[in-house]
Amino acid sequence: MIKSKEALIPYLLLVAAVAGGLLWHESESLPRLGRTVSVGETTVGGPYALTDQDGRPRSSADFRGRFQLIYFGYSFCPDVCPTTLAVMSDALDKLGADANRIVPIFITVDPDRDTPKVMKQYVAAFGPRFMGLTGSQAALDKVEKEFRVYARKQPLEGGTYAMDHSSVVYLMGPDGRLVKYYNDPLSPDQLAKDLKSRL
């Protein structure tokens, strides 16, 4: 009796293998079963119309044909914003003449305080090539949505406030499309090297 049961084991294994194969074949014919399906591409960025540090209207169309290195922040930021803009400035200095192919742009997330006059004084600290953009809250909300930027007021003691915001540098191509984004801390040398490889 024991021998007859042992003799059945190869047949049972064969039946299990065939059943498993049939189930696998059926699962392949079912869409999205156990697989990740992606269609299209993620879009970041888009057309914008804001005001520069000299009070002049500026749109994304003004920079077509050149790369845009864009950072969102605010002039009252105590640390992250000035550090990031300084890295951008130093990296561009390292590019030499190639830096002329890139427009560094600082877009505020705090239009109540970052008027054109404030922006002019602020971006001047990072070099004459920097463009500072501000605008109405509605216009900036639109741009922030297009670039997937998070920005929110945080009340502070004394009736003032800070801005919580995402910290990402976007490199947009001459056609206005996203080339690369940088959300990890980089040194000026690292950023310059990566920019050089993409120009």
N, CA, C and O atoms as a DFTB+ gen file, in Angstrom:
796 C
 N C O
     1  1       0.831      -1.205       0.000
     2  2       0.000       0.000       0.000
     3  2       0.862       1.250       0.000
     4  3       0.547       2.210      -0.704
     5  1       1.956       1.264       0.781
     6  2       2.851       2.401       0.837
     7  2       3.511       2.630      -0.507
     8  3       3.646       3.769      -0.954
     9  1       3.927       1.541      -1.156
    10  2       4.590       1.657      -2.446
    11  2       3.670       2.266      -3.488
    12  3       4.132       3.039      -4.328
    13  1       2.366       1.940      -3.460
    14  2       1.432       2.478      -4.444
    15  2       1.237       3.976      -4.260
    16  3       1.056       4.704      -5.236
    17  1       1.274       4.448      -2.995
    18  2       1.159       5.894      -2.739
    19  2       2.394       6.633      -3.235
    20  3       2.286       7.714      -3.814
    21  1       3.570       6.046      -3.009
    22  2       4.800       6.656      -3.474
    23  2       4.838       6.716      -4.986
    24  3       5.412       7.642      -5.558
    25  1       4.241       5.754      -5.627
    26  2       4.219       5.715      -7.089
    27  2       3.363       6.844      -7.659
    28  3       3.559       7.258      -8.801
    29  1       2.424       7.337      -6.871
    30  2       1.542       8.417      -7.340
    31  2       2.218       9.790      -7.291
    32  3       1.773      10.706      -7.982
    33  1       3.267       9.955      -6.503
    34  2       3.892      11.274      -6.306
    35  2       4.328      11.923      -7.612
    36  3       4.040      13.105      -7.803
    37  1       5.020      11.212      -8.544
    38  2       5.406      11.865      -9.802
    39  2       4.207      12.364     -10.597
    40  3       4.266      13.418     -11.231
    41  1       3.101      11.588     -10.557
    42  2       1.909      11.994     -11.305
    43  2       1.261      13.234     -10.681
    44  3       0.781      14.123     -11.383
    45  1       1.261      13.270      -9.342
    46  2       0.694      14.433      -8.658
    47  2       1.516      15.693      -8.943
    48  3       0.957      16.771      -9.147
    49  1       2.835      15.552      -8.956
    50  2       3.700      16.688      -9.284
    51  2       3.458      17.157     -10.711
    52  3       3.447      18.359     -10.975
    53  1       3.267      16.229     -11.622
    54  2       3.001      16.577     -13.024
    55  2       1.692      17.346     -13.154
    56  3       1.610      18.348     -13.864
    57  1       0.653      16.850     -12.443
    58  2      -0.651      17.526     -12.475
    59  2      -0.519      18.943     -11.907
    60  3      -1.081      19.886     -12.465
    61  1       0.216      19.098     -10.808
    62  2       0.402      20.422     -10.199
    63  2       1.135      21.358     -11.149
    64  3       0.773      22.529     -11.258
    65  1       2.161      20.863     -11.838
    66  2       2.915      21.691     -12.778
    67  2       2.044      22.142     -13.936
    68  3       2.101      23.299     -14.353
    69  1       1.231      21.216     -14.460
    70  2       0.337      21.563     -15.577
    71  2      -0.692      22.596     -15.130
    72  3      -0.966      23.558     -15.848
    73  1      -1.262      22.392     -13.936
    74  2      -2.262      23.342     -13.418
    75  2      -1.648      24.719     -13.215
    76  3      -2.260      25.735     -13.543
    77  1      -0.415      24.747     -12.663
    78  2       0.274      26.030     -12.471
    79  2       0.531      26.722     -13.793
    80  3       0.366      27.937     -13.900
    81  1       0.932      25.965     -14.796
    82  2       1.171      26.547     -16.122
    83  2      -0.086      27.133     -16.724
    84  3      -0.060      28.209     -17.322
    85  1      -1.199      26.413     -16.560
    86  2      -2.477      26.922     -17.088
    87  2      -2.888      28.212     -16.388
    88  3      -3.351      29.155     -17.029
    89  1      -2.713      28.247     -15.052
    90  2      -3.070      29.467     -14.314
    91  2      -2.185      30.644     -14.731
    92  3      -2.680      31.761     -14.879
    93  1      -0.888      30.410     -14.922
    94  2       0.015      31.470     -15.357
    95  2      -0.378      31.989     -16.730
    96  3      -0.368      33.196     -16.971
    97  1      -0.729      31.066     -17.639
    98  2      -1.136      31.464     -18.993
    99  2      -2.384      32.341     -18.955
   100  3      -2.485      33.338     -19.671
   101  1      -3.336      31.944     -18.098
   102  2      -4.565      32.721     -17.983
   103  2      -4.286      34.108     -17.405
   104  3      -4.879      35.097     -17.836
   105  1      -3.375      34.174     -16.421
   106  2      -3.087      35.472     -15.800
   107  2      -2.441      36.418     -16.793
   108  3      -2.646      37.629     -16.700
   109  1      -1.662      35.904     -17.747
   110  2      -1.020      36.759     -18.742
   111  2      -2.041      37.411     -19.656
   112  3      -1.787      38.479     -20.213
   113  1      -3.196      36.775     -19.813
   114  2      -4.214      37.341     -20.692
   115  2      -5.076      38.387     -19.997
   116  3      -5.881      39.057     -20.642
   117  1      -4.908      38.531     -18.666
   118  2      -5.670      39.520     -17.912
   119  2      -4.838      40.781     -17.755
   120  3      -3.742      40.721     -17.197
   121  1      -5.328      41.925     -18.233
   122  2      -4.547      43.166     -18.132
   123  2      -4.348      43.596     -16.694
   124  3      -5.253      43.502     -15.865
   125  1      -3.119      44.080     -16.408
   126  2      -2.751      44.659     -15.127
   127  2      -2.753      43.675     -13.967
   128  3      -2.678      44.102     -12.815
   129  1      -2.833      42.403     -14.221
   130  2      -2.798      41.442     -13.130
   131  2      -1.356      41.186     -12.732
   132  3      -0.613      40.521     -13.453
   133  1      -0.964      41.715     -11.588
   134  2       0.391      41.495     -11.111
   135  2       1.451      42.276     -11.859
   136  3       2.640      42.003     -11.699
   137  1       1.045      43.252     -12.682
   138  2       2.016      44.023     -13.447
   139  2       1.703      45.504     -13.331
   140  3       0.554      45.892     -13.119
   141  1       2.734      46.330     -13.472
   142  2       2.550      47.771     -13.477
   143  2       2.502      48.240     -14.921
   144  3       3.418      47.974     -15.700
   145  1       1.442      48.933     -15.272
   146  2       1.290      49.432     -16.627
   147  2       1.331      50.947     -16.583
   148  3       0.559      51.558     -15.844
   149  1       2.204      51.564     -17.351
   150  2       2.255      53.021     -17.386
   151  2       2.062      53.483     -18.819
   152  3       2.600      52.894     -19.757
   153  1       1.296      54.533     -18.969
   154  2       1.013      55.082     -20.283
   155  2       1.335      56.565     -20.264
   156  3       0.952      57.263     -19.324
   157  1       2.022      57.059     -21.267
   158  2       2.332      58.481     -21.362
   159  2       3.518      58.853     -20.491
   160  3       4.273      57.989     -20.045
   161  1       3.676      60.163     -20.253
   162  2       4.792      60.642     -19.451
   163  2       4.324      61.715     -18.485
   164  3       3.334      62.401     -18.737
   165  1       5.033      61.854     -17.389
   166  2       4.698      62.874     -16.404
   167  2       5.133      64.239     -16.937
   168  3       6.268      64.409     -17.383
   169  1       4.235      65.188     -16.887
   170  2       4.585      66.522     -17.353
   171  2       4.803      67.434     -16.154
   172  3       3.989      67.478     -15.231
   173  1       5.902      68.149     -16.186
   174  2       6.228      69.124     -15.143
   175  2       6.557      70.422     -15.836
   176  3       7.330      70.445     -16.794
   177  1       5.977      71.497     -15.358
   178  2       6.213      72.796     -15.979
   179  2       5.130      73.128     -16.984
   180  3       4.283      72.300     -17.319
   181  1       5.181      74.336     -17.445
   182  2       4.197      74.808     -18.410
   183  2       4.345      76.297     -18.607
   184  3       5.182      76.931     -17.966
   185  1       3.545      76.857     -19.482
   186  2       3.644      78.295     -19.728
   187  2       3.273      79.102     -18.489
   188  3       2.401      78.707     -17.715
   189  1       3.941      80.227     -18.313
   190  2       3.622      81.096     -17.186
   191  2       3.752      82.552     -17.606
   192  3       4.450      82.879     -18.565
   193  1       3.070      83.414     -16.873
   194  2       3.129      84.859     -17.103
   195  2       3.226      85.530     -15.741
   196  3       2.268      85.530     -14.968
   197  1       4.398      86.104     -15.453
   198  2       4.651      86.719     -14.153
   199  2       5.289      88.099     -14.332
   200  3       5.267      88.654     -15.430
   201  1       5.848      88.643     -13.273
   202  2       6.469      89.970     -13.307
   203  2       7.892      89.858     -12.800
   204  3       8.141      89.221     -11.776
   205  1       8.848      90.484     -13.521
   206  2      10.241      90.366     -13.089
   207  2      10.590      91.421     -12.041
   208  3       9.741      92.215     -11.635
   209  1      11.842      91.417     -11.613
   210  2      12.284      92.293     -10.532
   211  2      12.315      93.764     -10.927
   212  3      12.476      94.635     -10.072
   213  1      12.162      94.045     -12.226
   214  2      12.084      95.431     -12.689
   215  2      10.645      95.867     -12.957
   216  3      10.401      96.953     -13.483
   217  1       9.697      95.006     -12.588
   218  2       8.288      95.334     -12.768
   219  2       7.770      95.076     -14.172
   220  3       6.658      95.482     -14.508
   221  1       8.572      94.400     -15.000
   222  2       8.163      94.126     -16.379
   223  2       7.477      92.768     -16.486
   224  3       7.872      91.818     -15.810
   225  1       6.448      92.669     -17.335
   226  2       5.808      91.360     -17.561
   227  2       6.812      90.398     -18.195
   228  3       7.555      90.764     -19.106
   229  1       6.818      89.184     -17.705
   230  2       7.683      88.138     -18.250
   231  2       6.870      86.865     -18.412
   232  3       6.046      86.520     -17.564
   233  1       7.117      86.178     -19.508
   234  2       6.449      84.898     -19.716
   235  2       7.491      83.852     -20.062
   236  3       8.627      84.176     -20.407
   237  1       7.095      82.602     -19.966
   238  2       8.011      81.510     -20.303
   239  2       8.472      81.601     -21.748
   240  3       9.556      81.125     -22.084
   241  1       7.659      82.209     -22.611
   242  2       8.024      82.349     -24.023
   243  2       9.259      83.228     -24.214
   244  3       9.972      83.100     -25.209
   245  1       9.508      84.127     -23.248
   246  2      10.682      85.011     -23.341
   247  2      11.995      84.234     -23.293
   248  3      13.031      84.736     -23.730
   249  1      11.957      83.021     -22.767
   250  2      13.187      82.255     -22.561
   251  2      13.324      81.066     -23.511
   252  3      14.221      80.240     -23.348
   253  1      12.436      80.981     -24.500
   254  2      12.532      79.903     -25.490
   255  2      13.872      79.992     -26.203
   256  3      14.344      81.077     -26.544
   257  1      14.471      78.834     -26.419
   258  2      15.778      78.793     -27.063
   259  2      16.920      78.761     -26.066
   260  3      18.070      78.542     -26.445
   261  1      16.615      78.978     -24.797
   262  2      17.623      78.900     -23.738
   263  2      17.144      77.941     -22.649
   264  3      15.944      77.718     -22.490
   265  1      18.078      77.386     -21.914
   266  2      17.724      76.565     -20.764
   267  2      17.289      77.489     -19.628
   268  3      17.776      78.614     -19.511
   269  1      16.375      77.007     -18.800
   270  2      15.962      77.726     -17.601
   271  2      16.303      76.861     -16.388
   272  3      15.937      75.687     -16.332
   273  1      16.992      77.439     -15.437
   274  2      17.296      76.765     -14.175
   275  2      16.421      77.455     -13.128
   276  3      16.732      78.562     -12.686
   277  1      15.339      76.807     -12.738
   278  2      14.284      77.445     -11.947
   279  2      14.252      76.900     -10.521
   280  3      14.316      75.693     -10.288
   281  1      14.149      77.841      -9.574
   282  2      13.983      77.460      -8.175
   283  2      12.854      78.286      -7.559
   284  3      12.771      79.495      -7.778
   285  1      11.986      77.628      -6.788
   286  2      10.888      78.293      -6.091
   287  2      11.254      78.463      -4.620
   288  3      11.698      77.514      -3.973
   289  1      11.070      79.664      -4.095
   290  2      11.359      79.927      -2.697
   291  2      10.848      81.298      -2.310
   292  3       9.897      81.803      -2.907
   293  1      11.473      81.904      -1.312
   294  2      11.046      83.244      -0.909
   295  2      12.204      83.978      -0.253
   296  3      13.092      83.359       0.333
   297  1      12.188      85.281      -0.355
   298  2      13.339      86.085       0.075
   299  2      13.547      86.097       1.585
   300  3      14.658      86.356       2.046
   301  1      12.500      85.821       2.365
   302  2      12.625      85.807       3.820
   303  2      13.095      84.451       4.339
   304  3      13.220      84.260       5.549
   305  1      13.354      83.519       3.443
   306  2      13.822      82.177       3.818
   307  2      15.180      82.301       4.514
   308  3      16.087      82.939       3.980
   309  1      15.329      81.704       5.692
   310  2      16.558      81.906       6.452
   311  2      17.762      81.082       5.991
   312  3      18.903      81.466       6.250
   313  1      17.524      79.959       5.315
   314  2      18.680      79.104       5.020
   315  2      18.630      78.383       3.678
   316  3      19.539      78.554       2.866
   317  1      17.605      77.588       3.421
   318  2      17.586      76.724       2.242
   319  2      17.617      77.522       0.936
   320  3      18.378      77.193       0.026
   321  1      16.806      78.552       0.843
   322  2      16.738      79.321      -0.403
   323  2      18.064      80.016      -0.744
   324  3      18.568      79.845      -1.854
   325  1      18.638      80.791       0.176
   326  2      19.907      81.437      -0.182
   327  2      21.025      80.435      -0.460
   328  3      21.881      80.674      -1.311
   329  1      21.014      79.317       0.256
   330  2      22.037      78.292       0.013
   331  2      21.887      77.712      -1.386
   332  3      22.874      77.553      -2.105
   333  1      20.658      77.398      -1.773
   334  2      20.406      76.808      -3.099
   335  2      20.747      77.791      -4.205
   336  3      21.373      77.410      -5.194
   337  1      20.353      79.038      -4.059
   338  2      20.650      80.037      -5.085
   339  2      22.154      80.280      -5.194
   340  3      22.664      80.525      -6.288
   341  1      22.863      80.213      -4.073
   342  2      24.322      80.374      -4.097
   343  2      24.982      79.226      -4.850
   344  3      25.937      79.436      -5.597
   345  1      24.472      78.014      -4.653
   346  2      24.995      76.853      -5.385
   347  2      24.745      77.030      -6.881
   348  3      25.630      76.770      -7.696
   349  1      23.542      77.469      -7.240
   350  2      23.229      77.712      -8.654
   351  2      24.186      78.744      -9.246
   352  3      24.715      78.559     -10.343
   353  1      24.402      79.831      -8.507
   354  2      25.269      80.909      -8.986
   355  2      26.703      80.427      -9.175
   356  3      27.328      80.706     -10.198
   357  1      27.220      79.701      -8.186
   358  2      28.592      79.196      -8.263
   359  2      28.746      78.193      -9.411
   360  3      29.759      78.188     -10.110
   361  1      27.732      77.348      -9.594
   362  2      27.781      76.351     -10.676
   363  2      27.821      77.036     -12.036
   364  3      28.565      76.620     -12.925
   365  1      27.027      78.079     -12.196
   366  2      27.021      78.802     -13.468
   367  2      28.361      79.492     -13.715
   368  3      28.834      79.547     -14.850
   369  1      28.966      80.013     -12.661
   370  2      30.294      80.628     -12.799
   371  2      31.310      79.629     -13.328
   372  3      32.218      79.995     -14.074
   373  1      31.158      78.364     -12.941
   374  2      32.092      77.324     -13.352
   375  2      31.895      76.898     -14.808
   376  3      32.753      76.226     -15.381
   377  1      30.780      77.283     -15.400
   378  2      30.498      76.882     -16.784
   379  2      31.137      77.801     -17.813
   380  3      31.165      77.477     -19.001
   381  1      31.641      78.927     -17.376
   382  2      32.248      79.860     -18.319
   383  2      31.227      80.401     -19.301
   384  3      30.129      80.796     -18.909
   385  1      31.589      80.418     -20.583
   386  2      30.712      80.973     -21.622
   387  2      29.424      80.167     -21.782
   388  3      28.408      80.703     -22.225
   389  1      29.462      78.882     -21.423
   390  2      28.253      78.051     -21.545
   391  2      27.128      78.536     -20.633
   392  3      25.960      78.227     -20.869
   393  1      27.473      79.290     -19.598
   394  2      26.456      79.798     -18.673
   395  2      25.484      80.727     -19.384
   396  3      24.359      80.914     -18.922
   397  1      25.907      81.318     -20.512
   398  2      25.022      82.220     -21.257
   399  2      23.842      81.487     -21.887
   400  3      22.879      82.116     -22.327
   401  1      23.918      80.169     -21.930
   402  2      22.823      79.376     -22.501
   403  2      21.747      79.066     -21.470
   404  3      20.721      78.467     -21.792
   405  1      21.993      79.485     -20.211
   406  2      21.069      79.172     -19.115
   407  2      20.595      80.457     -18.444
   408  3      21.393      81.349     -18.156
   409  1      19.284      80.542     -18.198
   410  2      18.718      81.658     -17.439
   411  2      18.364      81.138     -16.044
   412  3      17.457      80.317     -15.914
   413  1      19.060      81.597     -15.000
   414  2      18.687      81.193     -13.642
   415  2      17.498      82.034     -13.169
   416  3      17.534      83.264     -13.208
   417  1      16.451      81.347     -12.725
   418  2      15.203      82.031     -12.373
   419  2      14.781      81.652     -10.957
   420  3      14.724      80.477     -10.594
   421  1      14.489      82.682     -10.173
   422  2      13.981      82.493      -8.820
   423  2      12.529      82.950      -8.808
   424  3      12.246      84.128      -9.027
   425  1      11.599      82.014      -8.550
   426  2      10.168      82.343      -8.520
   427  2       9.695      82.295      -7.070
   428  3       9.863      81.284      -6.390
   429  1       9.110      83.381      -6.608
   430  2       8.681      83.442      -5.216
   431  2       7.423      82.614      -4.974
   432  3       6.592      82.431      -5.864
   433  1       7.310      82.118      -3.738
   434  2       6.077      81.479      -3.293
   435  2       5.404      82.368      -2.245
   436  3       4.456      81.955      -1.577
   437  1       5.915      83.602      -2.116
   438  2       5.441      84.540      -1.087
   439  2       5.191      85.915      -1.717
   440  3       5.911      86.868      -1.418
   441  1       4.179      86.026      -2.584
   442  2       3.963      87.288      -3.295
   443  2       3.562      88.461      -2.401
   444  3       3.745      89.616      -2.787
   445  1       3.021      88.186      -1.214
   446  2       2.629      89.281      -0.316
   447  2       3.835      90.116       0.106
   448  3       3.724      91.334       0.250
   449  1       4.978      89.476       0.303
   450  2       6.170      90.204       0.738
   451  2       7.181      90.399      -0.400
   452  3       7.926      91.379      -0.411
   453  1       7.201      89.476      -1.340
   454  2       8.200      89.550      -2.415
   455  2       7.693      90.370      -3.600
   456  3       7.313      89.831      -4.640
   457  1       7.701      91.666      -3.413
   458  2       7.350      92.590      -4.487
   459  2       8.523      92.662      -5.464
   460  3       9.611      92.181      -5.148
   461  1       8.323      93.254      -6.646
   462  2       9.454      93.397      -7.570
   463  2      10.652      94.099      -6.924
   464  3      11.796      93.713      -7.164
   465  1      10.397      95.128      -6.105
   466  2      11.490      95.854      -5.471
   467  2      12.295      94.957      -4.529
   468  3      13.526      95.000      -4.520
   469  1      11.594      94.149      -3.743
   470  2      12.254      93.221      -2.826
   471  2      13.022      92.157      -3.612
   472  3      14.149      91.805      -3.264
   473  1      12.395      91.654      -4.674
   474  2      13.036      90.618      -5.492
   475  2      14.301      91.147      -6.161
   476  3      15.289      90.425      -6.290
   477  1      14.267      92.413      -6.587
   478  2      15.433      92.991      -7.264
   479  2      16.637      93.023      -6.328
   480  3      17.748      92.655      -6.711
   481  1      16.404      93.462      -5.116
   482  2      17.487      93.531      -4.136
   483  2      17.979      92.126      -3.774
   484  3      19.175      91.902      -3.585
   485  1      17.044      91.197      -3.681
   486  2      17.401      89.840      -3.246
   487  2      18.221      89.099      -4.305
   488  3      19.286      88.566      -3.996
   489  1      17.738      89.061      -5.545
   490  2      18.449      88.273      -6.567
   491  2      19.783      88.907      -6.952
   492  3      20.676      88.222      -7.450
   493  1      19.922      90.221      -6.721
   494  2      21.187      90.889      -7.039
   495  2      22.339      90.302      -6.228
   496  3      23.491      90.353      -6.659
   497  1      22.037      89.751      -5.067
   498  2      23.074      89.159      -4.219
   499  2      23.676      87.898      -4.830
   500  3      24.739      87.444      -4.406
   501  1      22.989      87.327      -5.836
   502  2      23.470      86.082      -6.444
   503  2      24.024      86.289      -7.855
   504  3      24.391      85.331      -8.535
   505  1      24.077      87.520      -8.271
   506  2      24.683      87.815      -9.559
   507  2      23.715      88.457     -10.534
   508  3      22.501      88.288     -10.413
   509  1      24.250      89.196     -11.504
   510  2      23.409      89.955     -12.438
   511  2      22.610      89.100     -13.424
   512  3      21.662      89.584     -14.042
   513  1      22.990      87.843     -13.569
   514  2      22.272      87.015     -14.541
   515  2      20.950      86.486     -13.995
   516  3      20.133      85.978     -14.763
   517  1      20.717      86.596     -12.662
   518  2      19.503      86.031     -12.070
   519  2      18.254      86.834     -12.393
   520  3      18.263      88.065     -12.394
   521  1      17.179      86.104     -12.666
   522  2      15.858      86.679     -12.913
   523  2      14.984      86.346     -11.713
   524  3      14.872      85.182     -11.330
   525  1      14.361      87.367     -11.115
   526  2      13.438      87.151     -10.003
   527  2      12.023      87.381     -10.484
   528  3      11.730      88.433     -11.053
   529  1      11.140      86.423     -10.271
   530  2       9.761      86.538     -10.757
   531  2       8.763      86.475      -9.604
   532  3       8.879      85.653      -8.695
   533  1       7.789      87.364      -9.673
   534  2       6.700      87.396      -8.708
   535  2       5.400      87.619      -9.489
   536  3       5.393      87.587     -10.719
   537  1       4.321      87.840      -8.773
   538  2       3.039      88.036      -9.450
   539  2       1.900      87.951      -8.463
   540  3       2.117      87.948      -7.252
   541  1       0.699      87.882      -8.971
   542  2      -0.469      87.741      -8.097
   543  2      -0.480      86.334      -7.509
   544  3       0.168      85.425      -8.027
   545  1      -1.221      86.175      -6.428
   546  2      -1.317      84.853      -5.815
   547  2      -1.914      83.853      -6.803
   548  3      -1.488      82.699      -6.863
   549  1      -2.893      84.298      -7.571
   550  2      -3.533      83.399      -8.546
   551  2      -2.549      82.953      -9.616
   552  3      -2.522      81.782      -9.996
   553  1      -1.740      83.891     -10.101
   554  2      -0.762      83.552     -11.139
   555  2       0.285      82.588     -10.600
   556  3       0.681      81.648     -11.289
   557  1       0.737      82.818      -9.366
   558  2       1.741      81.940      -8.769
   559  2       1.166      80.577      -8.409
   560  3       1.856      79.564      -8.515
   561  1      -0.094      80.546      -7.984
   562  2      -0.746      79.261      -7.710
   563  2      -0.737      78.391      -8.967
   564  3      -0.508      77.183      -8.901
   565  1      -0.986      79.019     -10.100
   566  2      -1.021      78.292     -11.376
   567  2       0.359      77.714     -11.709
   568  3       0.481      76.555     -12.106
   569  1       1.390      78.539     -11.540
   570  2       2.754      78.079     -11.845
   571  2       3.169      76.969     -10.883
   572  3       3.770      75.975     -11.291
   573  1       2.844      77.148      -9.601
   574  2       3.192      76.122      -8.610
   575  2       2.522      74.796      -8.942
   576  3       3.124      73.735      -8.777
   577  1       1.294      74.851      -9.404
   578  2       0.585      73.629      -9.775
   579  2       1.257      72.962     -10.969
   580  3       1.410      71.741     -10.997
   581  1       1.655      73.756     -11.948
   582  2       2.290      73.202     -13.146
   583  2       3.631      72.539     -12.827
   584  3       4.009      71.550     -13.455
   585  1       4.351      73.099     -11.835
   586  2       5.660      72.558     -11.478
   587  2       5.599      71.607     -10.278
   588  3       6.634      71.173      -9.773
   589  1       4.390      71.288      -9.829
   590  2       4.199      70.375      -8.692
   591  2       4.907      70.887      -7.434
   592  3       5.529      70.121      -6.699
   593  1       4.801      72.182      -7.209
   594  2       5.463      72.811      -6.063
   595  2       4.506      72.842      -4.870
   596  3       3.333      73.190      -5.000
   597  1       5.032      72.474      -3.721
   598  2       4.271      72.594      -2.477
   599  2       4.691      73.882      -1.784
   600  3       5.885      74.126      -1.608
   601  1       3.720      74.716      -1.385
   602  2       4.018      75.946      -0.649
   603  2       2.838      76.263       0.278
   604  3       1.675      76.234      -0.125
   605  1       3.184      76.567       1.538
   606  2       2.121      76.832       2.511
   607  2       2.632      77.762       3.607
   608  3       3.760      77.622       4.080
   609  1       1.788      78.713       4.005
   610  2       2.151      79.631       5.083
   611  2       2.143      78.911       6.430
   612  3       1.266      78.100       6.723
   613  1       3.156      79.239       7.240
   614  2       3.246      78.737       8.610
   615  2       3.289      79.928       9.555
   616  3       4.304      80.622       9.618
   617  1       2.201      80.184      10.298
   618  2       2.186      81.328      11.226
   619  2       3.277      81.209      12.285
   620  3       3.564      80.122      12.785
   621  1       3.878      82.355      12.616
   622  2       4.895      82.419      13.653
   623  2       4.438      83.383      14.742
   624  3       3.488      84.142      14.550
   625  1       5.112      83.349      15.873
   626  2       4.777      84.279      16.956
   627  2       5.019      85.715      16.503
   628  3       5.935      85.990      15.729
   629  1       4.190      86.613      16.993
   630  2       4.341      88.017      16.649
   631  2       3.568      88.423      15.418
   632  3       3.692      89.553      14.945
   633  1       2.756      87.492      14.885
   634  2       1.910      87.818      13.747
   635  2       2.571      87.680      12.391
   636  3       1.938      87.960      11.373
   637  1       3.821      87.258      12.348
   638  2       4.482      87.059      11.053
   639  2       4.342      85.593      10.631
   640  3       3.616      84.832      11.271
   641  1       5.024      85.199       9.572
   642  2       4.896      83.835       9.086
   643  2       6.135      83.431       8.303
   644  3       6.902      84.271       7.833
   645  1       6.306      82.132       8.177
   646  2       7.322      81.555       7.297
   647  2       6.581      80.794       6.204
   648  3       5.360      80.642       6.259
   649  1       7.324      80.321       5.217
   650  2       6.719      79.530       4.144
   651  2       7.345      78.135       4.137
   652  3       8.556      77.984       3.977
   653  1       6.506      77.130       4.313
   654  2       6.946      75.760       4.062
   655  2       6.857      75.548       2.562
   656  3       5.838      75.866       1.948
   657  1       7.909      75.018       1.971
   658  2       7.831      74.793       0.521
   659  2       8.786      73.687       0.103
   660  3       9.784      73.414       0.771
   661  1       8.459      73.062      -1.010
   662  2       9.350      72.045      -1.559
   663  2      10.623      72.724      -2.046
   664  3      10.625      73.916      -2.355
   665  1      11.697      71.960      -2.112
   666  2      12.986      72.530      -2.514
   667  2      13.542      71.709      -3.674
   668  3      14.259      70.729      -3.471
   669  1      13.205      72.119      -4.873
   670  2      13.613      71.413      -6.087
   671  2      14.110      72.435      -7.102
   672  3      13.495      73.484      -7.291
   673  1      15.217      72.126      -7.746
   674  2      15.720      72.959      -8.840
   675  2      15.347      72.251     -10.141
   676  3      15.642      71.070     -10.326
   677  1      14.698      72.987     -11.035
   678  2      14.252      72.420     -12.310
   679  2      15.123      72.936     -13.444
   680  3      15.380      74.136     -13.542
   681  1      15.575      72.032     -14.296
   682  2      16.258      72.427     -15.517
   683  2      15.301      72.199     -16.669
   684  3      14.968      71.062     -17.004
   685  1      14.864      73.288     -17.268
   686  2      13.949      73.217     -18.407
   687  2      14.753      73.423     -19.686
   688  3      15.665      74.249     -19.724
   689  1      14.419      72.684     -20.714
   690  2      15.148      72.767     -21.967
   691  2      14.759      73.972     -22.800
   692  3      13.823      74.691     -22.451
   693  1      15.469      74.203     -23.903
   694  2      15.150      75.325     -24.794
   695  2      13.733      75.267     -25.361
   696  3      13.194      76.278     -25.812
   697  1      13.134      74.070     -25.333
   698  2      11.752      73.922     -25.805
   699  2      10.732      74.080     -24.684
   700  3       9.531      73.927     -24.905
   701  1      11.215      74.389     -23.475
   702  2      10.316      74.585     -22.340
   703  2       9.948      73.315     -21.608
   704  3       9.151      73.356     -20.671
   705  1      10.514      72.176     -22.014
   706  2      10.196      70.915     -21.354
   707  2      11.246      70.559     -20.305
   708  3      12.408      70.954     -20.396
   709  1      10.800      69.805     -19.312
   710  2      11.695      69.398     -18.230
   711  2      12.817      68.506     -18.765
   712  3      12.570      67.526     -19.468
   713  1      14.039      68.863     -18.422
   714  2      15.208      68.057     -18.759
   715  2      15.635      67.235     -17.549
   716  3      15.934      66.046     -17.660
   717  1      15.658      67.899     -16.382
   718  2      16.138      67.240     -15.162
   719  2      15.671      68.052     -13.967
   720  3      15.501      69.267     -14.060
   721  1      15.467      67.382     -12.853
   722  2      15.224      68.116     -11.612
   723  2      16.201      67.624     -10.558
   724  3      16.610      66.463     -10.557
   725  1      16.562      68.525      -9.668
   726  2      17.526      68.234      -8.611
   727  2      16.837      68.469      -7.270
   728  3      16.517      69.605      -6.920
   729  1      16.612      67.396      -6.526
   730  2      15.992      67.566      -5.211
   731  2      16.896      67.075      -4.086
   732  3      16.487      67.032      -2.926
   733  1      18.132      66.705      -4.436
   734  2      19.121      66.342      -3.431
   735  2      20.176      67.440      -3.364
   736  3      20.468      68.076      -4.377
   737  1      20.746      67.669      -2.198
   738  2      21.799      68.694      -2.093
   739  2      22.965      68.386      -3.024
   740  3      23.468      67.263      -3.059
   741  1      23.385      69.394      -3.774
   742  2      24.513      69.250      -4.692
   743  2      25.538      70.337      -4.405
   744  3      25.192      71.430      -3.958
   745  1      26.779      70.029      -4.660
   746  2      27.812      71.053      -4.583
   747  2      27.817      71.811      -5.909
   748  3      27.299      71.303      -6.903
   749  1      28.387      73.006      -5.945
   750  2      28.489      73.733      -7.224
   751  2      29.213      72.915      -8.293
   752  3      28.845      72.964      -9.467
   753  1      30.234      72.169      -7.893
   754  2      30.967      71.341      -8.858
   755  2      30.087      70.251      -9.450
   756  3      30.114      70.009     -10.656
   757  1      29.310      69.597      -8.600
   758  2      28.425      68.534      -9.080
   759  2      27.355      69.077     -10.019
   760  3      27.067      68.490     -11.062
   761  1      26.772      70.209      -9.632
   762  2      25.735      70.799     -10.469
   763  2      26.321      71.267     -11.795
   764  3      25.724      71.046     -12.849
   765  1      27.470      71.905     -11.751
   766  2      28.116      72.378     -12.978
   767  2      28.422      71.225     -13.920
   768  3      28.217      71.334     -15.129
   769  1      28.909      70.129     -13.372
   770  2      29.246      68.954     -14.189
   771  2      27.997      68.390     -14.859
   772  3      28.024      68.050     -16.042
   773  1      26.904      68.292     -14.106
   774  2      25.691      67.747     -14.690
   775  2      25.094      68.680     -15.734
   776  3      24.634      68.232     -16.785
   777  1      25.101      69.985     -15.442
   778  2      24.590      70.958     -16.422
   779  2      25.407      70.891     -17.709
   780  3      24.847      70.906     -18.806
   781  1      26.706      70.820     -17.577
   782  2      27.605      70.763     -18.741
   783  2      27.265      69.581     -19.638
   784  3      27.308      69.687     -20.864
   785  1      26.925      68.448     -19.013
   786  2      26.624      67.245     -19.790
   787  2      25.301      67.340     -20.529
   788  3      25.036      66.544     -21.430
   789  1      24.468      68.302     -20.161
   790  2      23.125      68.404     -20.762
   791  2      22.981      69.576     -21.724
   792  3      21.949      69.721     -22.380
   793  1      24.005      70.407     -21.809
   794  2      23.923      71.572     -22.706
   795  2      24.168      71.171     -24.159
   796  3      24.138      72.021     -25.048
